[in-house]
């Protein structure tokens, strides 16, 4: 995969095709006062990159596609399901103390809370810290009391692109997003948690892409 | 800037040039059993991308440069100093309680600790939480007691690339890196903190790049 900076002549060719499509290479050459042979490499580059379409005996069309970089192509094809981590989940009745122990043992920054199999809340390290300094009895309060509760949770689905995930994390200033799937349990509709996307997942993709390129 | 996937013929041309440089386009065409006109667009693409060098009346050379993607080019040119945030700094004598309050008021995940102007430690939300559930008197213990102390701190300098920063964050599993600069205060050598790079900074770069491309 290589990168090429378009020349001024190639930019002009794109403009000519946009305004006059379909247009033959003879006509393009005439408008630029060049020979066909001169612009042949330019047309090759523009069709290979997918900016122009060439139809035999008709001429050149503008594909309407913006020239996409390799990076964006690669990223766009990556789905949340490709990079999600295992979610750490506790029940609403779990005490703050037990949930904090889980947080440390699993070495995660946030825990998802479920009730009867459905996602009901999210608790972060920040939530735990806030409650720990307040002098409450961590063994008496269940996580259900302090968690951020549905529908105020920012979620993502496995089919979403990782760009969507990164944008959501930044816009909502959250550390992670539960990856959810609609489900029916005992005739009740809701969401189950099937994964987690955190800033760490995104930074890992960034590092991998930089190393591979 | 556009991206092109090299064709099999273009890859062959690179191999031929590598093995026989300098080599004229006639010779390349002969070896491939094509006409010069056929391979002219290929040669144009390979010289425009900088993979081959063409010298008039001599022939084609292999530039030795790997074709770099636009993405890597863009990322490589970004330095820590371009994206760093303001660091939140407290003195070693600050009590855990006051440091935690600073953490919440500044809405950060970690705090850097200094003594006489020099970086001496880092305290994270995780460190604070661990100590808050232990039943210690947060008003009596200074951060200097619980912080990760120099030289066990992973740091970065303003001139480093953001790729280096991302790699360090992943390899050492830390939330942020203090950006440091050597300094002399009262004839003592040490490091002062001039910024912070966190996972959030890296995810922001990722989002910006995806949006711009």
Contacts between the chains, C-beta under 8 A, distances in Angstrom:
chain1	res1	chain2	res2	distance
A	1	B	3	6.0
A	1	B	4	7.3
A	1	B	5	5.7
A	1	B	6	7.3
A	1	B	67	7.1
A	1	B	69	6.2
A	2	B	3	7.2
A	2	B	4	5.6
A	2	B	6	6.2
A	2	B	45	7.5
A	2	B	49	4.1
A	2	B	51	6.6
A	2	B	67	4.0
A	2	B	69	7.9
A	3	B	1	5.9
A	3	B	2	7.2
A	3	B	3	5.8
A	3	B	4	7.9
A	3	B	49	6.6
A	3	B	67	7.0
A	3	B	68	7.0
A	3	B	69	5.6
A	3	B	70	4.4
A	3	B	73	7.3
A	4	B	1	7.3
A	4	B	2	5.5
A	4	B	3	7.9
A	4	B	4	6.2
A	4	B	45	7.0
A	4	B	48	5.1
A	4	B	49	5.2
A	5	B	1	5.7
A	5	B	48	7.8
A	6	B	1	7.3
A	6	B	2	6.2
A	7	B	48	7.7
A	37	B	37	7.4
A	37	B	40	7.8
A	40	B	37	7.8
A	40	B	40	6.5
A	40	B	41	6.0
A	41	B	40	5.9
A	41	B	41	4.5
A	41	B	43	7.9
A	41	B	44	3.3
A	41	B	45	7.3
A	42	B	44	7.8
A	43	B	41	7.9
A	44	B	41	3.3
A	44	B	42	7.9
A	44	B	44	7.0
A	44	B	45	6.9
A	45	B	2	7.5
A	45	B	4	7.0
A	45	B	41	7.2
A	45	B	44	7.0
A	45	B	45	5.8
A	45	B	48	7.2
A	48	B	4	5.1
A	48	B	5	7.8
A	48	B	7	7.8
A	48	B	45	7.3
A	49	B	2	4.2
A	49	B	3	6.7
A	49	B	4	5.2
A	51	B	2	6.7
A	67	B	1	7.2
A	67	B	2	4.1
A	67	B	3	7.3
A	68	B	3	7.1
A	68	B	213	7.0
A	69	B	1	6.6
A	69	B	2	7.9
A	69	B	3	5.5
A	69	B	69	7.4
A	69	B	70	5.0
A	69	B	71	6.2
A	69	B	213	4.7
A	70	B	3	4.2
A	70	B	69	5.1
A	70	B	70	7.0
A	70	B	71	6.5
A	71	B	69	6.5
A	71	B	70	6.7
A	71	B	71	3.4
A	71	B	209	6.9
A	71	B	213	5.8
A	72	B	210	6.4
A	72	B	213	4.0
A	73	B	3	7.3
A	75	B	210	5.8
A	97	B	133	7.0
A	100	B	129	6.8
A	100	B	133	5.8
A	103	B	129	7.9
A	104	B	126	7.9
A	104	B	130	7.1
A	125	B	125	5.0
A	125	B	126	6.5
A	125	B	129	5.9
A	126	B	104	7.9
A	126	B	125	6.5
A	128	B	129	5.7
A	129	B	100	6.8
A	129	B	103	7.9
A	129	B	125	6.0
A	129	B	128	5.7
A	129	B	129	4.8
A	129	B	132	6.2
A	130	B	104	7.1
A	132	B	129	6.2
A	132	B	132	3.7
A	132	B	133	5.4
A	133	B	97	7.0
A	133	B	100	5.8
A	133	B	132	5.5
A	133	B	138	6.3
A	138	B	133	6.3
A	163	B	207	7.4
A	163	B	210	4.7
A	166	B	203	5.5
A	166	B	206	5.5
A	166	B	207	5.0
A	166	B	210	7.2
A	167	B	207	5.6
A	169	B	203	6.2
A	170	B	200	7.7
A	170	B	203	6.1
A	170	B	204	6.1
A	170	B	207	5.4
A	199	B	199	4.0
A	199	B	200	6.5
A	199	B	202	7.8
A	199	B	203	5.2
A	200	B	170	7.7
A	200	B	199	6.5
A	202	B	199	7.8
A	202	B	202	7.5
A	202	B	203	4.9
A	202	B	206	5.9
A	203	B	166	5.5
A	203	B	169	6.2
A	203	B	170	6.1
A	203	B	199	5.2
A	203	B	202	4.9
A	203	B	203	6.6
A	203	B	206	7.9
A	204	B	170	6.0
A	205	B	206	7.6
A	206	B	166	5.5
A	206	B	202	5.9
A	206	B	203	7.9
A	206	B	205	7.6
A	206	B	206	5.2
A	207	B	163	7.4
A	207	B	166	5.0
A	207	B	167	5.6
A	207	B	170	5.4
A	209	B	71	7.0
A	210	B	72	6.5
A	210	B	75	5.9
A	210	B	163	4.7
A	210	B	166	7.2
A	213	B	68	7.3
A	213	B	69	4.7
A	213	B	71	5.8
A	213	B	72	4.0
